[in-house]
């Protein structure tokens, strides 16, 4: 067993995939400890190394490396134990997974855990999710929301020793809703709506003796009760001026914020934007159908075209196999998720001393469009709303028209 040669090949793999020199040295330091540990324990082959030896390797690292620091590790029980060293475990898992994927090891010592999606305690849950996906015609985001809370409900029942649906009681439902929504009325309504669909499905097939869907009474939330908080034009300009494109990630972050501010698109739509969606010859972009059901084509302004071209030419990682427009700038250069896009915008806002969320750029876009006199029907199309009721909330931020209505009413009195 030539472990030294195997570690050298792994280092070449990391270097060819753009990992920083510091990261490579950090992992090689841990793997050199692995080499000494294998010699000390008398293992004849890496095939004999199993997960049960990972704890011993960590203890060996802490005991014989003068610069080693103990760590409490991750707090989640499903990951590493409280005495495990996170960095050593990560380097170890990455090395063995690479060796197995490259065909250098036959045994997959640390297989990746399967995603929770599809691995349900109740088989009816998987059947219901297939029903939602195939027969309800839901948008991608809607189905993901249903899957998220149904999966949590399945895990909740399993944790409370509910093995059959007829053991379900009202206290289980109340406790689950309190854990997921607390006193947030909108979130309570969302959880209730998802559970109603699941309960109606189970009741129709005889899995439930009682129609629990009719027993879920959500608190009422009045339409248009809240006013969207929109960023002012001055705040958006201050945010854009605070980004230095000469610094790392400056070009990417500027392009993302310009897309959000000038097109009014959601973070999930920015994350799913692909290179083929950019129609340079027509100065337009095809926004993917994430929350809606149809692709939305929007025009690109000159500053936005220049910002996107600058990012794609000078900062986007070259040779990436992913077609997403916005990628992370650290290896292995994966596409940004909607949560990463949202947090990225929030961090930039904090640096500009603006207390807001990324979604308020969308509200600011709608407010500015209405201020320019664009009809609500056009605003509905620009925002990608399927129903006019979703756009009506912006009537409360159109101060110009509200002022005119107030003046006209006063004159009639």
N, C-alpha and C positions, 0 to 999 in steps of 0.2 A: 504494500500500500504506500504510494508516494503522495503523502498528504501535502508536503511542501509544494510539489508541482501543481496539485489541485488548487491550492490556495493562490498560487501565482496566476493560474488561468482565471480564477475568480476575480483577482485584482485587474487583470486585463479586460475582463468583461465590464467591470464597473467603470474603468477609464474610457472604454469605447462608447459607453452609454451616457457620458457626460457628467458623471458624478464628480464632485469636487475633490481635490487632493486631500483636504482635511478629512472628509468623510471616508475616503479609501484608507487612509492611515489609521483612522479610528477603528475601522472594522478589522484591518489586518492585525492590529494590536490584540484584539480579542481572539482572532483565529490562531495567532501564535501561541496563546494560552491553551487553545484547543489542542494544538499539536503536542504540547508538553503533557497535557492531561491524558491524551491517548497513549503516549509512551509510558506514563506513570501507572496507568491502569492495565497495561498489557493487552489492549485491544489489537486484534490482528487485522481488522478491517473496519472501515466506517459503517459497513452494513450492520455491525454489531452495536453501533451507537443507537440508543433508543431514547424516547422522551423521559424515561425514568432516570437517565444519567444527566439530564439537564440541570437538575438541582445540585448534583455533585460537582459539575463543572463550575457552576456559579460560586459554590463554596470554595472550590480550588482557586478561582480567580481572586476572591476577596482575601483568601488566606496568604497567597503567595505573590500578589502584585502590590507593591508598596503604594502605588498611586490609586488603587481601587477604592471606591467609595460605596458604602452600603446604601441601599435605597429601599424605600417602602414599596416600590413597585406600583403597578396600577391598582386601584381600589376595587375594580370589578373582579369578582371571584372567578369569572370564566377565563380571565387572562392568567397572569402570573401570580404566584403566591406572594405574601407580604414580605418575605425575606429575599425575593429574587431581585437581581440587578437588571434593570430594564434594558440598558444598552447591550449588555452581554447576550441577553436573550434575543434581542432583535437581530444582532449580528449573526448569532447561531442559526436562527430560523431562516434568515435570508440566504445564508450560505448553503444550508442543506436543501432548501427549495430550488436554488439555482442548480446545484449538483444533480438533483433528481430530474429537473426539467431539461438539462443538457445531456442526459443519458449517462452521466458519470456514476450515478448510484441507482441501483435497481429499486431500493426500498425508499418509499416516501416517509421519512422520519417524522416530519412535522407537516402533515397535510392541512390544507386550508379548510377551515370549518365551512360547511355548506351554509348558504344564506338562509336566514330564518324563513324567507318567503318560500312556501311550498312544504315546509316541515311543520305541520300543524298537529296538535293533539287530537282534535276532532276532525275526522275526514270530511264531515259536512261543510266545514269552513272552506276547504279547498274547492269543493263542488260549488259553493256559493260564489266564490271569487271567479271561477270559470264562467259561471252564469252571468255575472256582472260584466265580464270582459267580452263575452260572445254575443249577448242578447240585449244589453242595455244601451249599447252605443255610446259609452261614456268617453269623455276626453281623458288623455293620459293622466293629468294631474288629479282628476276626480277619482279615477280608479286607484291611484296610489294612496290617496287619502283614505279610501274605504279599506284597502289592504292593510294600511298602517294600524288603524284602530281595531279592525277585526282580528288582526294578529295579536295585538295587545290584549284584547278580550279573551282570546283563546289561551294565551299564556296566563292571564289572570285567573281563569277558571281552573286551569291545571294546578296553579299554585295554591288554590283554596280547596283542593281535593274534590272538585266537581267532575265526576267521571261520565255522567250521562246528562243529557239536556233536561230531563225531567227533574233533576236535582236542583235546577236553577231556581233561586228565590229572589224576591225583591231586594233583599239586603245586599246580595251580590251585585245587582245592577247599580244600586245607589252608591255602593262603595267604589265601584269601578268609575262611575261618572264623576264622583268627587275627586278621585285620584287624577283623572285626566283633564278635568275642566275647572275644578274648584268653584269659584263664584263668577267665572267669566260666562256671561249669558250667551254670547255668540258661540263659544266653544261647547257649552252645554247643548245648545241646539244642534250643533254639528254632530256631536257624539250620539245624541238621541236619534237623529236622522239616519245615521249609519246603522245603529242597532235595530231600528225599526225595520229596515230592509232585510237584515239578517233574520230577525224573528219572524217576519212574514214568510220568508222563504222556508224556514224550518217548520212553521206551523202548517203551511200548505202541503208539505210532504209528510206530516204526521210525526215529526221528530219532537214537537212540543205539544203537550196536552193543553196548554193555556196560551192564548194569544197575547203575549207580553207586549207586542207592538202597540196595542190599544191602551195599555197601562202607562206608557211613557208620555207624560205631559210636560212639555218644555215651557220654561218661562217666556213670557211674551217680550219681544223687542220690536219697538215701533219703527216703521220705515222712516228713513231720512232723519232719525233722531240724532245722529252724530254728523259733524261737519268734517270733511276731509282736510287734513293739514297739508297745505301746499307750501313748497319752498318759493320764496320770492325770487325774482329775476336777479336781484343784487346778490342774493346768497348763492345762486347757481354760478354766477360769474366769479364770485370770490372763491368758490370751491375749485373751479377750473384753473384760476390763476395760481392756486396754492400747489399745483402739481408741477414738479420740475421734470421735464422729459429727459433731462440729462442723467438722472438717477435711475437706478435699476427699478424696473416695473413702472416707470413713469409713463412711457408711451402706451403700454397696455391699459393702465388704469385710466388715463385720459380718454382713450378710445371707448372704454366701457361706460364711463360717466357721460360722455357725449352721446352715446347711443341711448342711454336711459333718459337723458334730459331732452334731447331733440326729437326722439321718436316716441317717448312715453311707453316703452315696452317693459315687461316684467323681468325680474332677475332670472327666472326659469327660461324665458325666451332668449335672453342674452347667452345663457350657458349652452343652449341647444343650437345656437347659430353656427352654421357650417360655411365652409369656403364657397361651395357651390351656390349658396343663398345670396351671395353678393353679386349683383348684376351691374358690373362696372360700366358697360356700354350704355345702359339706360339710366345710370345714376339712381339705382333703386336696390332695395333689399327685400327678400321674401322671408318674412318672419314665420318660423315654424309653428304649426298648430299644436300648442301645448295645453292651454286651458280651453281654447275654442276648438272648433271642428274644421276650420278652413284656414288656408294659408293667407296671411295678410301681407300685401305688397305696399311698401312705404318708400317715399323718395329720400334720397341721401343729399344732405346739404354739402356745400363745398368744404367747410371746415371739418365735417365728419369724414368726408372722403379722404382728406389729407391726413387726418389723425389715424384712420384705419390703414392707409397705405404706409405711413411711417412705422406703425407697429408691425405690420406684416413683413415689411422689408428689413427692418433694423433690429427687432426685438423678439419676434416670435421664433421659438426654437426650430431650426432648420432640420429637415429630414424626419419630422415627426410622422408616425403612421396615422395619427388622428386627423380627422377633417374638421374638427371644431375650430372656430376662429380663435377663441381665447383659451390659452393653455397656461398651466403653472410654469414657472420659470426655474423650478428645481427638478432634478431627475426623479422619476422617469418621465416628466413633462406630460402629465395626464391632463385631460380637459377639466376646466373649472366646473364645479357643481353650482347649482343655483344658490346654495347656502354660502359658498365661497365668494360668489359675485356680490351677494348682499352684504356680507361682512367686509369685503374689500371696500365697498362704497362707504359703509359706516366708518371705517378706520380713516378714510380720506376726509370725511366730514369732521371727525374729531380733531384731526390735525389743523383743519381750517376753522376750528372753534365754532362749528355748527352742530347744534343738538337736534338731530333728525334721523330718519331712517331712509334707506334707499328707495322705498316705495313712494316717499314723498316727492321724489323727482317726477314720478308719473302723475301725481296730483298737480304738481306745478306745471307740467306740460298741458294738462287739461285746462287749468285755470288760464294760462296764457292764450290757448286756442280760443276759449270762450271770450276773452277780453278783446280779441281781434275780430269778433263778430261772426265766427263760424257757427252754423246751425248745429243743434244738438244731434241731429241725424248723422251729420258728417263726423262729429266727435265720437259718436258710437262706433262708426266704422274705423276711425283712427285708433281707438282704444281696443278694438277687437271684441267688443261686447256682443254677446248673442242676443241679449234681451235689453230693451230700452230701460227697464227698471234699474239696471246696473249703472246706467249713465245719469239717471235723474238726480243722484246725490250731488252731482256737480252743479246743479242749479243753485245750491246754497253758497257756492264760492264765487259765483258770477256777480260781484258786487255792483257792477255798472247797471245791469238789468234790474237787480233788486232795488237799487236807488231810484231808477226810473219808475218802477211799479209803485214805490212809496210816494213819489212826487205826484203821480197821476191820481192815486187814491186820495191824497190830501187836497188836490184841486177839485175833485168831484164832491167833496164834503161841503 
